[in-house]
Amino acid sequence: MSSIKQQNIEELNAVLVETRERLRAFRFDSAGSRARNVRTGRVLRKEIARLLTEIQSRKIASLNK
C-alpha cells in the first residue's frame, strides 16, 4: 500500500495497465477450465480499485492547489 503512495502518476498508470492485463488473462484462462484460485481475481480487482482511487485523489488534489 505504501508503495502506491510513493509512485508518480505515470508509474501508477503503468501498473494499472499491467494489473488490468493480468485480470483479463486470469478471466480468459479460467473460462475454459475450473478456476484454481478464485481469490486471485478478487485480489486483482481490489488492486485496480486502489490504483484508481490513488490516481483520482491525486487529480483532485492537483486541481485544488
C-alpha positions in Angstrom: 0.0 0.0 0.0 2.8 2.5 0.8 4.5 1.8 -2.5 1.4 3.1 -4.2 1.8 6.4 -2.4 5.4 6.7 -3.3 4.9 6.2 -7.1 4.2 9.0 -9.5 1.2 9.2 -11.8 3.0 7.7 -14.8 4.1 4.7 -12.8 0.7 4.2 -11.3 -0.8 4.2 -14.8 1.7 1.6 -16.0 0.9 -0.6 -13.0 -2.8 -0.1 -13.7 -2.4 -1.3 -17.3 -0.4 -4.3 -16.2 -2.8 -5.3 -13.5 -5.8 -5.0 -15.9 -4.0 -7.2 -18.3 -3.3 -9.8 -15.5 -7.0 -9.7 -14.6 -8.0 -10.2 -18.3 -5.6 -13.1 -18.6 -6.9 -14.7 -15.4 -10.5 -14.4 -16.7 -9.8 -16.0 -20.0 -7.5 -18.7 -18.6 -10.2 -19.7 -16.1 -13.1 -19.6 -18.6 -12.2 -22.9 -20.2 -11.4 -24.8 -17.0 -12.1 -24.7 -13.4 -10.5 -21.8 -11.6 -7.6 -22.9 -9.5 -7.6 -19.9 -7.2 -10.7 -17.8 -7.3 -9.2 -15.3 -4.8 -6.7 -14.1 -7.4 -9.4 -12.4 -9.4 -10.7 -10.7 -6.2 -7.2 -9.5 -5.3 -6.6 -8.1 -8.7 -9.9 -6.2 -8.8 -9.1 -4.7 -5.4 -5.6 -3.7 -6.5 -7.1 -2.0 -9.6 -9.6 -0.1 -7.3 -6.7 1.0 -5.0 -4.8 2.3 -8.0 -7.8 4.1 -9.5 -8.5 5.7 -6.1 -5.0 6.9 -5.7 -4.9 8.4 -9.2 -8.2 10.1 -8.7 -7.3 11.6 -5.3 -4.1 13.0 -6.8 -6.0 14.6 -9.7 -8.4 16.2 -7.2 -5.5 17.4 -5.0 -3.8 18.9 -8.0 -7.0 20.8 -9.0 -7.4 22.2 -5.5 -3.9 23.7 -5.4 
